[in-house]
Structures are given as structure tokens and as C-alpha cells.
Amino acid sequence: MKKLKSFLPIIFTLVVICCFYYTKQASLKLYPVLMNFVIFMIFFISSFQEETVIQKIAQKLDGDLTDEIIIYTRNLTYIWAVITFINLLISFVTLFMSNKIWALYNGVISYCIIGLTFMIEYPIRVWYKRKVGFKC
């Protein structure tokens, strides 16, 4: 089963490529909406769990986390859930716009928003870890 899990992303990608190749262009335009939905659901569902997805990643990278860092990772999960939800909504709206607008948003702007969010969050994370005295 573990071997199959490692091939799932490759299989999924091939299925998506085949779907795009053998179907109309409209299905191609749904791909960003579906991916944004999946990413949003990962953050959203994890926000109701004892450990959020970001907390699990932080524990893998840094080991045991302090209470302050756990609160930070939970809040960060909320922020990413909101950003991915907004991205999902805009991606959905672009389905009904011209192909140029759809391509501009889903191929450029959405990636810039995600990158900008990470570029803003990363220095804040480093600063906050130092502030609370967290040793990595």
C-alpha cells in the first residue's frame, strides 16, 4: 500500500492530463477550482482537529512545539484557509470570464498571491520564534 501511495500523485497527474486532452476546454478551466478547493479543505478541516496541518509540519521540522508556537500555527492555518478560500472563489468566478482573464488569474496572479503570502509570513515566523525564545 505504501508503494501505491507514492505513485498516486503521478497517476492523478496522468489522469488529469488525459481528461484535458480528451475533453473540451471547459474541463481544463475547472482544474484550478478543484485544486483550490482541495487545498482549502485541507486547511479548513485541519482547523477543527487537535493538531492543524501546519502544526504537524512544524513538529516534523522543529520537534516539540511550545504553546505559543502551537497557537501561532493554528492562527496561520486560519489565515491560509481564508486565502485559499478567496483564491477558490476568484478562480470560480474566472470560469465565466474570457480565456485571457482566466489564464491571467489562474496562471499568474493566484501564484503571485500565494508566493507573496509566504514571503510575508516567513519573516514574521522567524521573528516570532525569536520573540518567544523558541530554539529550532
Secondary structure by P-SEA (a helix, b strand, c coil): caaaaaaaaaaaaaaaaaaaaacccccccaaaaaaaaaaaaaaaaaaaccccaaaaaaaaccccccaaaaaaaaaaaaaaaaaaaaaaaaaaaaccccaaaaaaaaccaaaaaaaaaaaaaaaaaaaaaaaacccc
